Amino acid sequence: MAHAEDVQPHRAGTSGEFATAMRQLKERSGLTCRQIEKRAAEHGEVLARSTLADVPTLLCRLGGPT
């Protein structure tokens, strides 16, 4: 697995690379979707847990790895 500083979703050339990078960041964080939702709320942002849970599926439909 790549180090967190090596994972750069903004440099992805394809949707598959982006999906992989985002998955790596999520795994690296060790946070659950619920924890990410809570942290977003603590910073005044709204990030629904249901949306977070759907992201990997949506990215795979765009060509990401299964």
Contacts in CASP RR format, 6 or more apart in sequence:
PFRMAT RR
TARGET T0000
AUTHOR 0000-0000-0000
METHOD contacts of the structure
MODEL  1
MAHAEDVQPHRAGTSGEFATAMRQLKERSGLTCRQIEKRAAEHGEVLARS
TLADVPTLLCRLGGPT
1 24 0 8 1.000
1 27 0 8 1.000
1 28 0 8 1.000
2 24 0 8 1.000
4 25 0 8 1.000
4 28 0 8 1.000
7 21 0 8 1.000
7 24 0 8 1.000
7 25 0 8 1.000
7 28 0 8 1.000
8 21 0 8 1.000
9 18 0 8 1.000
9 21 0 8 1.000
9 22 0 8 1.000
9 25 0 8 1.000
12 18 0 8 1.000
12 20 0 8 1.000
12 21 0 8 1.000
14 63 0 8 1.000
14 64 0 8 1.000
15 59 0 8 1.000
15 62 0 8 1.000
15 63 0 8 1.000
15 64 0 8 1.000
16 59 0 8 1.000
16 62 0 8 1.000
16 63 0 8 1.000
16 64 0 8 1.000
16 65 0 8 1.000
18 59 0 8 1.000
18 64 0 8 1.000
19 56 0 8 1.000
19 59 0 8 1.000
19 60 0 8 1.000
19 62 0 8 1.000
19 63 0 8 1.000
19 64 0 8 1.000
19 65 0 8 1.000
20 64 0 8 1.000
20 65 0 8 1.000
22 55 0 8 1.000
22 56 0 8 1.000
22 59 0 8 1.000
23 56 0 8 1.000
23 59 0 8 1.000
29 36 0 8 1.000
31 39 0 8 1.000
33 49 0 8 1.000
33 52 0 8 1.000
33 53 0 8 1.000
34 49 0 8 1.000
36 47 0 8 1.000
36 49 0 8 1.000
36 52 0 8 1.000
37 47 0 8 1.000
37 48 0 8 1.000
37 49 0 8 1.000
37 52 0 8 1.000
40 46 0 8 1.000
40 47 0 8 1.000
41 47 0 8 1.000
60 66 0 8 1.000
END
